[in-house]
Amino acid sequence: MKKGTIILLVVLGVLIIGAFSIFGWYKNTYNGFVAMDQGVEASWAQVQNQYQRRFDLVPNLVSTVQGVAEFEKETYTAVAEARAKVGSVQISAGDLSNPALFSQFSQAQDGLSSALSRLLVAVERYPQLKANENFLNLQAQLEGTENRISVERRKFNTSVQGYNTAIKQFPANIIAGMSGFLPKQYFQASADAQSAPKVEF
């Protein structure tokens, strides 16, 4: 075999091995992004489940409170309006890369949380409500749901952090950019969370 042929075969062999190595790296990186993206979507589904649970509890809570004639109408009206706003702002897993839509969704949910907090504080002035077994049951369910929402939001943020870190690291960020993997949004504390709520009895 001629020396030139041997060199050509070696060069071709190196190119083929290099091409397979690059393809393997690309495939593994891309599939890793897909797996992390699906993890973010699964975490998002859990967040939505808990928000839906709270959304479904609110009408029963408001109905129970409305049964007390002298209860402040503006308080449960604020809850009803906040719930309606939450119902009008829907976001899918595909929208998690849209900062404006995600912020709108988060603000609506924070508004409902704030209205529900004011409702529960106002209840302290009504002994007949505090003694109502149905209300106490709903209040316990709501508190449990709020805790679950907090846990699921933390898990969601953790999965988003892993995903966002992976798609921004070099050289994997080249594949992320070419394949359309965009950064996802985090849940952040609302501006109200910086100050303690005012409670008056």
HELIX and SHEET records of a PDB file:
HELIX    1   1 LYS A    3  GLN A   66  1                                  64    
HELIX    2   2 LYS A   73  SER A   88  1                                  16    
HELIX    3   3 ALA A   93  ASP A   95  5                                   3    
HELIX    4   4 PRO A   99  VAL A  123  1                                  25    
HELIX    5   5 PRO A  127  LYS A  130  1                                   4    
HELIX    6   6 GLU A  133  LYS A  168  1                                  36    
HELIX    7   7 ALA A  172  SER A  179  1                                   8    
HELIX    8   8 ALA A  191  GLN A  194  5                                   4    
END                                                                             
